[in-house]
Amino acid sequence: MLHQSGVFVSLLLVLLHINPSLPYALKNCSVQFSVNVRDVSVTCSDRDLAAVPDDIPRNASTLDLTNNHIQMINRRDLGGLSKLVYLQIVLNSLSHIDDGAFADMGELRELDVSRNSLRNLTANIFQGLSKLNLVSLQKVGLNSNNLHQMSEIVPILLLPNLYELDAGMNMFSSFDSDSLHVNKSNLRRLFFNGNPLKEFSIRRDIFPDLQYMDLTKCSDGFEWKVPNKTFLRSLTGLLLSGTEIRFETYRTILQSAESVTYLWLSYVKEWFDKGLTDIACQIPALTNLDLTFNDILVLNDTLLQMCSNITELALASNQMTGLSQISLRGLNQLEQLRIGFNFLASVPPAIRGLSTLPVLLLTSNDIGELGCSDFLKLTRLMQLFLSNNRISKLRGCVFRDLNNLRLLDIEGNPIFSLSDTFTGGLQNLRILLMRGNDLKQLEKGYFESVPMLLSLDLVSLSSYYVENGTFEELHRLESLIITAFTLTKDMFRGLRNLKSLTIYFPASLNNMTNQLFDGPAFLNLPSLRELTIKHNNRYTMVISPDVLRGLRYLQSLETEKFFTTTPHPDTFTFTPLLTSLKLISSNVSLPTPELFGPIPNLQALDLSKNKLCWLKLRENELTVINETVFQYLPALRYLDLFGNPFTCDCSNIGFIQWVKHNNQVQVLLDFDIQSCWMDISFICFISSTCIIVLTLLTSFIYHFLMWQLVYALHLFLAFLYDNRKRKKGILCQYDAFVSYNVRDEEWVCREMLPVLEGEQGWRLCLHHRDFQPGKPIIENITDAIYSSRKTICVISRSYLQSEWCSREIQMARWGRSWQLSPYYRMRKLVKKRTYLSWPRAGQHPGVF
């Protein structure tokens, strides 16, 4: 089993991802964790697993077992994973989960076992350690199983911090509060969609905090039985769909949903003619109406006439080809309009009257051209989404009224020119997204009318020429992504605040050898922190040693197929603050020590897919190395790792195996890998021997010495009480304390009390008469014994079977040990005879 340990002060990693995390390879999974080893993510998805792997690190915080063939979860499968926060066992063949299978997961917050074959959940499935019942669990996913009975979800509803339950796409035929043995649930979000529900009944206030509920795709004849509106007083989101719900039932539901602010009605077009939207828009709190998937081919004049309070409206995915001129009239409070994924050939004129609209989504329609009056009077529009249409040209007049626009998304359009696009109206634009365009060139002056731009994405499907000074007016720009044919020293002139730059050199330059740099290209980027260069050609770049000149504050550099050979030793002298360096697929073969000398702060180095044959990493802070690092260095022949504080534990077991069995690479190390190996069979022998001896010893003590130990415990307790009472110096209030079992009370009161108290004049202490109410019984017994000159024990069969009577006689014996010399004679007598008995009726009771 692999345990992740060790904290890197300096890292050598072959990173396959952008984030600096260390990957480990388990037998059937991969493990990644951050440099501080706090967030450990284990991925076992798509591995054809039939069971949960037994080598999952105990400090894992995330475990993904999606898309395997696991049929059951045993109690031991997930044992010991006390740090787990997120657990996914989606798309398997789960049919059974043992009681307490999640018992060790005190920190588990999200559990998803959707898309399995679970038919039932036991009452103790979520039982946790010390009966905590998984107090941290907030989200449970049971979607797409075969659950039938409402009792199955009761253990989940009892979870104290449950926030979301997804029980959709099962076989529940009803949701009835009377069948839920729950007084109150803290549930906030409930997904019950896709069940063959015929009834939804809440007759008790068990969901006072429920905020969001999905009841879409119910069965025919669905009934709503919520007689008290206050039972759903916190409900703000409600999803309904389908004509399986009768119109009268819709009316009942909507009239009882007074607090709903978001309502989704899909596949209900047949009820529109009866006024379903009018009823919906009469909900006092409603502000967000979602009418997606209703086949509204043309939005008419009357459908939304009662919806004047709506602030967000969704009409997406309706195959819509048009909107009537006045269909949106009256929606004066609208703040977001979503009409994406339809068949609109142009911007609907109906939106021109929405002078207060801030957000408009026209994504994925069939718009081929934008007219100058399309966004007329939309002076408050702040976000405009036009991605994935057929727009080929943008005229400046289109945006002349959009003085407040902050975000413009026109990705995925065949735009080939920006000649007069930004001539007016966009002076406050902050984000411009144009990825996937068909631009041929970028000229100086294109962006002079958008000086406030902060983020610009211009990645094209092919390369384009960027004229010097194109970006010089974008003084505020912080992020730039472009596709370039070549880079010149004045290309980025004016971008003094740019912090992140990504450059793509497209594949169209294959098999061409070009001098792509006319001197240092980054001299005008004094604030740049992150630089990424992606080159898809076959090592055609000709790179000068001063390519990074001017990037004094650069912290992260990532290149792919950029350097044709090992970089010049002076390459990184211009980037002294570099902490992350990735030179991927760059034909690097023999980096010299001088190459990395100028970057002493380097923490992450990625040399994936190169031709390294010699690697020297002496005197770093390497503690753990993953053997998969060297899979990406197929030409490696010599590896020098002297002077690194490697940890000698299971974290390095894969690397140690690689060192021992690799015949190609010569590895120099200064610690004995043999010291890391332990005789597993010997450990197993010692462990099993200790367990057997402990079991035998426990059995022997239990069988032969249990009562002696119990007796010794009572003597010790009596000793403590004796010392305490002696110090208090309690005076004798009674002549004798009578210790007897309640079953002998009649004899005590009828035979003994008349003689001792009536004839002899003694003052006796009796528990039913003289014990102080409210005081612990053990204290009453002790006080009675130490307040009496004598103790009289009425010994009978019932007395000997009583735990409290046994304690009384033991305390009495200890407290009067100096007065009980006859006790030893009585003990001798008891050894010879098994018992002393009260004479039968009429046979010398006086002698007794």
Secondary structure as the mmCIF struct_conf table of DSSP 4:
data_model
#
loop_
_struct_conf.conf_type_id
_struct_conf.id
_struct_conf.beg_label_comp_id
_struct_conf.beg_label_asym_id
_struct_conf.beg_label_seq_id
_struct_conf.end_label_comp_id
_struct_conf.end_label_asym_id
_struct_conf.end_label_seq_id
BEND BEND1 VAL A 9 SER A 10
BEND BEND2 LEU A 16 ASN A 19
STRN STRN1 SER A 21 ALA A 25
BEND BEND3 LYS A 27 ASN A 28
STRN STRN2 SER A 30 SER A 34
TURN_TY1_P TURN_TY1_P1 VAL A 35 ASN A 36
BEND BEND4 VAL A 37 VAL A 37
STRN STRN3 VAL A 40 THR A 43
TURN_TY1_P TURN_TY1_P2 SER A 45 ASP A 46
BEND BEND5 ARG A 47 ARG A 47
BEND BEND6 ALA A 50 ALA A 51
BEND BEND7 ASP A 54 ASP A 54
TURN_TY1_P TURN_TY1_P3 ARG A 58 ASN A 59
BEND BEND8 SER A 61 SER A 61
STRN STRN4 THR A 62 ASP A 64
BEND BEND9 ASN A 67 ASN A 68
STRN STRN5 MET A 72 ILE A 73
TURN_TY1_P TURN_TY1_P4 ARG A 75 GLY A 80
TURN_TY1_P TURN_TY1_P5 SER A 82 LYS A 83
STRN STRN6 TYR A 86 GLN A 88
BEND BEND10 LEU A 91 ASN A 92
STRN STRN7 HIS A 96 ILE A 97
TURN_TY1_P TURN_TY1_P6 ASP A 99 ASP A 104
TURN_TY1_P TURN_TY1_P7 GLY A 106 GLU A 107
STRN STRN8 GLU A 110 ASP A 112
BEND BEND11 ARG A 115 ASN A 116
TURN_TY1_P TURN_TY1_P8 ALA A 123 PHE A 126
HELX_RH_3T_P HELX_RH_3T_P1 LEU A 129 LYS A 131
TURN_TY1_P TURN_TY1_P9 VAL A 135 SER A 136
STRN STRN9 LYS A 139 GLY A 141
BEND BEND12 SER A 144 ASN A 145
HELX_RH_3T_P HELX_RH_3T_P2 MET A 150 ILE A 153
HELX_RH_AL_P HELX_RH_AL_P1 VAL A 154 LEU A 157
TURN_TY1_P TURN_TY1_P10 LEU A 158 LEU A 158
TURN_TY1_P TURN_TY1_P11 PRO A 160 ASN A 161
STRN STRN10 GLU A 164 ASP A 166
BEND BEND13 MET A 169 ASN A 170
STRN STRN11 SER A 174 ASP A 176
HELX_RH_3T_P HELX_RH_3T_P3 SER A 177 SER A 179
BEND BEND14 ASN A 183 ASN A 183
STRN STRN12 ARG A 189 PHE A 191
TURN_TY1_P TURN_TY1_P12 ASN A 193 GLY A 194
BEND BEND15 ASN A 195 ASN A 195
BEND BEND16 LYS A 198 LYS A 198
STRN STRN13 GLU A 199 SER A 201
BEND BEND17 ARG A 204 ARG A 204
TURN_TY1_P TURN_TY1_P13 PRO A 208 ASP A 209
STRN STRN14 TYR A 212 ASP A 214
BEND BEND18 LYS A 217 LYS A 217
TURN_TY1_P TURN_TY1_P14 ASP A 220 GLY A 221
STRN STRN15 GLU A 223 LYS A 225
HELX_RH_3T_P HELX_RH_3T_P4 LYS A 229 LEU A 232
TURN_TY1_P TURN_TY1_P15 ARG A 233 SER A 234
STRN STRN16 GLY A 237 SER A 241
TURN_TY1_P TURN_TY1_P16 THR A 243 GLU A 244
BEND BEND19 ILE A 245 ILE A 245
HELX_RH_AL_P HELX_RH_AL_P2 PHE A 247 GLN A 255
TURN_TY1_P TURN_TY1_P17 SER A 256 SER A 256
TURN_TY1_P TURN_TY1_P18 GLU A 258 SER A 259
STRN STRN17 TYR A 262 SER A 266
BEND BEND20 TYR A 267 TYR A 267
HELX_RH_3T_P HELX_RH_3T_P5 LYS A 269 LYS A 274
TURN_TY1_P TURN_TY1_P19 GLY A 275 GLY A 275
HELX_RH_AL_P HELX_RH_AL_P3 LEU A 276 ALA A 280
TURN_TY1_P TURN_TY1_P20 CYS A 281 GLN A 282
BEND BEND21 ILE A 283 ILE A 283
TURN_TY1_P TURN_TY1_P21 PRO A 284 ALA A 285
STRN STRN18 ASN A 288 ASP A 290
BEND BEND22 PHE A 293 ASN A 294
BEND BEND23 LEU A 297 LEU A 297
STRN STRN19 VAL A 298 LEU A 299
BEND BEND24 ASP A 301 THR A 302
TURN_TY1_P TURN_TY1_P22 LEU A 303 MET A 306
TURN_TY1_P TURN_TY1_P23 SER A 308 ASN A 309
BEND BEND25 THR A 311 THR A 311
STRN STRN20 GLU A 312 ALA A 314
BEND BEND26 SER A 317 ASN A 318
STRN STRN21 GLY A 322 LEU A 323
TURN_TY1_P TURN_TY1_P24 GLN A 325 GLY A 330
TURN_TY1_P TURN_TY1_P25 ASN A 332 GLN A 333
STRN STRN22 GLN A 336 ARG A 338
BEND BEND27 PHE A 341 ASN A 342
BEND BEND28 ALA A 345 SER A 346
HELX_RH_3T_P HELX_RH_3T_P6 PRO A 349 GLY A 353
TURN_TY1_P TURN_TY1_P26 SER A 355 THR A 356
STRN STRN23 VAL A 359 LEU A 361
BEND BEND29 SER A 364 ASN A 365
TURN_TY1_P TURN_TY1_P27 CYS A 372 LYS A 377
TURN_TY1_P TURN_TY1_P28 THR A 379 ARG A 380
STRN STRN24 GLN A 383 PHE A 385
BEND BEND30 ASN A 388 ASN A 389
STRN STRN25 LYS A 393 LYS A 393
HELX_RH_3T_P HELX_RH_3T_P7 GLY A 396 PHE A 399
TURN_TY1_P TURN_TY1_P29 ARG A 400 ASP A 401
TURN_TY1_P TURN_TY1_P30 ASN A 403 ASN A 404
STRN STRN26 LEU A 407 ASP A 409
TURN_TY1_P TURN_TY1_P31 GLU A 411 GLY A 412
BEND BEND31 ASN A 413 ASN A 413
STRN STRN27 SER A 417 SER A 417
TURN_TY1_P TURN_TY1_P32 SER A 419 PHE A 422
BEND BEND32 THR A 423 GLY A 425
TURN_TY1_P TURN_TY1_P33 GLN A 427 ASN A 428
STRN STRN28 ILE A 431 LEU A 433
TURN_TY1_P TURN_TY1_P34 ARG A 435 GLY A 436
STRN STRN29 ASN A 437 ASN A 437
STRN STRN30 GLN A 441 LEU A 442
TURN_TY1_P TURN_TY1_P35 LYS A 444 SER A 449
TURN_TY1_P TURN_TY1_P36 PRO A 451 MET A 452
STRN STRN31 SER A 455 LEU A 458
STRN STRN32 SER A 460 SER A 460
BEND BEND33 LEU A 461 SER A 462
STRN STRN33 TYR A 465 VAL A 466
TURN_TY1_P TURN_TY1_P37 ASN A 468 GLU A 473
TURN_TY1_P TURN_TY1_P38 HIS A 475 ARG A 476
STRN STRN34 SER A 479 THR A 483
BEND BEND34 PHE A 485 PHE A 485
STRN STRN35 LEU A 487 THR A 488
TURN_TY1_P TURN_TY1_P39 LYS A 489 GLY A 494
TURN_TY1_P TURN_TY1_P40 ARG A 496 ASN A 497
STRN STRN36 SER A 500 PHE A 505
HELX_RH_3T_P HELX_RH_3T_P8 ALA A 507 LEU A 509
TURN_TY1_P TURN_TY1_P41 ASN A 510 ASN A 511
STRN STRN37 ASN A 514 ASN A 514
STRN STRN38 PHE A 517 ASP A 518
BEND BEND35 GLY A 519 GLY A 519
BEND BEND36 ALA A 521 ALA A 521
TURN_TY1_P TURN_TY1_P42 LEU A 523 ASN A 524
TURN_TY1_P TURN_TY1_P43 PRO A 526 SER A 527
STRN STRN39 GLU A 530 HIS A 535
BEND BEND37 ASN A 537 TYR A 539
STRN STRN40 MET A 541 MET A 541
TURN_TY1_P TURN_TY1_P44 PRO A 545 GLY A 550
TURN_TY1_P TURN_TY1_P45 ARG A 552 TYR A 553
STRN STRN41 SER A 556 GLU A 560
BEND BEND38 LYS A 561 LYS A 561
BEND BEND39 THR A 564 THR A 566
HELX_LH_PP_P HELX_LH_PP_P1 PRO A 567 HIS A 568
TURN_TY1_P TURN_TY1_P46 PRO A 569 ASP A 570
HELX_RH_3T_P HELX_RH_3T_P9 THR A 571 PHE A 574
TURN_TY1_P TURN_TY1_P47 PRO A 576 LEU A 577
STRN STRN42 SER A 580 ILE A 584
BEND BEND40 SER A 585 SER A 586
HELX_RH_AL_P HELX_RH_AL_P4 PRO A 593 PHE A 596
TURN_TY1_P TURN_TY1_P48 GLY A 597 PRO A 598
TURN_TY1_P TURN_TY1_P49 PRO A 600 ASN A 601
STRN STRN43 ALA A 604 ASP A 606
TURN_TY1_P TURN_TY1_P50 SER A 608 LYS A 609
STRN STRN44 TRP A 614 LYS A 616
TURN_TY1_P TURN_TY1_P51 ARG A 618 GLU A 619
BEND BEND41 ASN A 620 ASN A 620
HELX_RH_3T_P HELX_RH_3T_P10 GLU A 627 TYR A 632
TURN_TY1_P TURN_TY1_P52 PRO A 634 ALA A 635
STRN STRN45 TYR A 638 ASP A 640
TURN_TY1_P TURN_TY1_P53 PHE A 642 GLY A 643
BEND BEND42 ASP A 649 ASP A 649
HELX_RH_3T_P HELX_RH_3T_P11 CYS A 650 ASN A 652
HELX_RH_AL_P HELX_RH_AL_P5 ILE A 653 HIS A 661
BEND BEND43 ASN A 663 GLN A 664
STRN STRN46 GLN A 666 LEU A 668
BEND BEND44 ASP A 670 PHE A 671
HELX_RH_3T_P HELX_RH_3T_P12 ILE A 673 CYS A 676
HELX_RH_AL_P HELX_RH_AL_P6 ILE A 680 PHE A 704
BEND BEND45 LEU A 705 LEU A 705
HELX_RH_AL_P HELX_RH_AL_P7 MET A 706 LYS A 728
TURN_TY1_P TURN_TY1_P54 GLY A 729 GLY A 729
HELX_LH_PP_P HELX_LH_PP_P2 ILE A 730 CYS A 732
STRN STRN47 TYR A 734 SER A 739
HELX_RH_3T_P HELX_RH_3T_P13 VAL A 742 ASP A 744
HELX_RH_AL_P HELX_RH_AL_P8 GLU A 745 TRP A 747
HELX_RH_PI_P HELX_RH_PI_P1 VAL A 748 MET A 752
HELX_RH_AL_P HELX_RH_AL_P9 LEU A 753 LEU A 753
HELX_RH_PI_P HELX_RH_PI_P2 PRO A 754 GLU A 759
BEND BEND46 GLN A 760 GLN A 760
STRN STRN48 LEU A 764 CYS A 765
HELX_RH_AL_P HELX_RH_AL_P10 HIS A 767 ASP A 770
BEND BEND47 PHE A 771 PHE A 771
HELX_LH_PP_P HELX_LH_PP_P3 GLN A 772 GLN A 772
TURN_TY1_P TURN_TY1_P55 PRO A 773 GLY A 774
BEND BEND48 LYS A 775 LYS A 775
HELX_RH_AL_P HELX_RH_AL_P11 ILE A 777 TYR A 786
TURN_TY1_P TURN_TY1_P56 SER A 787 SER A 787
STRN STRN49 SER A 788 CYS A 793
HELX_RH_AL_P HELX_RH_AL_P12 ARG A 797 LEU A 800
TURN_TY1_P TURN_TY1_P57 GLN A 801 GLN A 801
HELX_RH_AL_P HELX_RH_AL_P13 GLU A 803 GLY A 815
TURN_TY1_P TURN_TY1_P58 ARG A 816 GLN A 819
HELX_RH_AL_P HELX_RH_AL_P14 SER A 821 LYS A 832
BEND BEND49 ARG A 833 THR A 834
HELX_LH_PP_P HELX_LH_PP_P4 TRP A 838 ARG A 840
TURN_TY1_P TURN_TY1_P59 ALA A 841 GLY A 842
BEND BEND50 GLN A 843 GLN A 843
TURN_TY1_P TURN_TY1_P60 PRO A 845 VAL A 847
#
